[in-house]
Amino acid sequence: RLTLGDVLHLALIPSDNAAARVLARTAEGGTTAFVARMNEMAAHLGLVDTHYADPTGLDPDDTSTAYDYSHLISFAVSDARLGPIMRTADYDVHAAPRKVFTIHSTNKLLGTDVDVRGGKTGFISKAGYCLATLLQIPQGSQVAVVVLGAANSATRFWEARHLFNW
């Protein structure tokens, strides 16, 4: 047994797709209503090239663009609840009764010399290895960096760092 807060951490830190499905299934109206609200929020944020078919991002009918993801990650990081979670490298989940396990972020930029304000990884065969992240420029503003279609997990972080340095 987990709290919904811990399930949210599971969905965002190690990108646990089962956790995303649980959040959708237990939300008001269930998964169908949850996905509809995802699409409504995308429209509200002006993400005109984004469409969600499921809560995990695994459905091939989920579509978006790097431009839309740059806006989405900036919005998500500014959220008082989501931002801190997306900056967390390790988190202890407390399962009932009295079981604790540590989860680790899939965002390998966390804990490096790059100031990560938040980020989210993803992978499906059609899109490759992806990363949307918001990074702080030293003595400057924040910049959203989105990498889509990387050949492997390490490449998405190398490309993000390369774009950030550029």
C-alpha positions in Angstrom: 0.0 0.0 0.0 1.3 3.4 -1.0 0.1 7.0 -0.6 -0.9 8.8 -3.8 2.0 11.1 -3.1 4.4 8.2 -3.3 2.7 7.0 -6.5 3.3 10.5 -7.9 7.0 10.3 -7.0 7.1 6.8 -8.7 5.6 8.2 -11.9 8.0 11.2 -12.0 11.3 10.1 -10.6 12.0 6.7 -12.1 9.3 7.1 -14.8 7.2 4.2 -13.5 4.4 3.7 -16.1 2.4 1.5 -13.7 2.3 4.4 -11.3 1.0 6.8 -14.0 -1.7 4.3 -14.8 -2.7 4.1 -11.1 -2.9 7.9 -10.8 -5.2 8.0 -13.9 -7.3 5.1 -12.8 -7.9 6.4 -9.3 -8.5 10.0 -10.4 -12.1 11.3 -10.5 -13.8 9.8 -13.6 -11.0 7.2 -14.1 -8.5 6.9 -16.9 -10.8 8.2 -19.7 -11.6 11.4 -17.8 -8.0 11.8 -16.7 -6.7 11.6 -20.3 -9.4 14.0 -21.4 -8.2 16.5 -18.7 -4.6 16.0 -19.9 -5.8 17.0 -23.4 -7.7 20.0 -22.0 -4.6 21.2 -20.1 -2.5 20.8 -23.2 -5.0 23.0 -25.1 -5.1 25.5 -22.2 -1.2 25.7 -22.3 -1.3 26.3 -26.1 0.3 23.0 -26.9 -1.3 22.8 -30.3 0.8 19.8 -31.6 0.2 17.7 -28.5 -2.4 14.9 -28.1 -2.6 12.3 -25.4 -4.2 8.9 -25.8 -3.1 7.4 -22.5 -1.6 8.6 -19.2 1.9 6.9 -19.7 3.1 8.2 -23.0 3.5 4.7 -24.2 0.6 4.7 -26.7 1.8 5.4 -30.3 -1.1 7.8 -30.7 0.4 10.1 -28.1 2.0 12.9 -30.1 3.9 16.1 -29.3 6.8 18.3 -30.5 10.0 19.5 -28.9 8.5 23.0 -28.9 5.4 21.9 -27.0 7.5 19.8 -24.5 9.7 22.9 -23.8 6.5 24.8 -22.7 5.2 21.8 -20.8 8.4 21.2 -18.8 8.6 24.9 -18.0 5.0 24.9 -16.7 5.4 21.6 -14.7 8.6 22.8 -13.0 6.9 25.9 -11.9 4.3 23.9 -10.1 4.9 23.9 -6.3 4.3 20.1 -6.0 5.7 18.8 -9.3 8.9 20.9 -9.5 10.6 19.6 -6.4 9.8 16.0 -7.3 11.3 16.4 -10.7 14.5 17.7 -9.0 14.8 14.7 -6.8 17.6 12.2 -7.6 16.6 9.6 -4.9 13.5 9.2 -2.8 12.4 6.7 -0.1 9.0 5.2 -0.7 7.2 4.1 2.4 5.0 1.0 1.7 2.7 -0.4 4.3 3.4 -2.1 6.6 6.8 -0.7 7.5 8.6 -1.4 4.2 10.8 1.3 2.7 12.5 1.2 -0.7 14.6 3.8 -2.5 13.8 4.9 -6.1 16.3 6.6 -8.3 15.7 9.2 -11.0 16.2 8.3 -14.6 17.4 11.9 -15.2 21.2 11.4 -15.2 21.8 15.2 -15.3 20.7 15.4 -11.7 23.7 15.5 -9.3 26.1 16.8 -12.0 27.5 20.2 -12.4 24.4 21.2 -14.4 21.7 23.0 -12.3 18.6 21.0 -13.2 15.3 22.7 -12.3 13.3 19.7 -13.3 13.1 17.1 -16.0 11.4 14.0 -17.3 12.7 11.1 -19.4 10.8 8.9 -21.8 11.3 6.1 -24.2 9.2 4.3 -26.9 10.6 2.6 -30.0 8.8 5.1 -32.3 10.3 8.2 -30.5 13.6 6.8 -29.2 15.2 8.0 -25.9 13.8 11.4 -25.0 14.4 14.1 -22.3 12.6 17.3 -21.5 14.4 19.4 -18.9 14.6 22.9 -17.6 18.2 24.0 -16.8 19.5 27.1 -15.0 22.2 29.1 -16.8 24.8 30.3 -14.3 24.1 34.0 -13.5 21.3 33.9 -16.1 17.9 32.7 -17.0 16.5 29.2 -17.3 16.5 27.3 -20.6 14.3 24.4 -21.6 16.3 21.7 -23.4 14.4 18.9 -25.2 16.0 15.9 -26.9 13.9 13.5 -28.9 14.9 10.4 -30.8 18.3 9.7 -29.2 19.7 6.3 -30.1 20.3 5.4 -26.5 19.9 6.7 -22.9 23.4 8.1 -22.6 23.1 10.0 -25.8 20.0 12.0 -24.7 22.0 13.4 -21.7 25.1 14.1 -23.8 22.9 16.0 -26.4 21.2 17.9 -23.6 24.5 18.9 -22.1 25.8 19.9 -25.5 22.8 22.0 -26.3 23.0 23.6 -22.8 26.6 24.5 -23.3 25.9 25.9 -26.8 
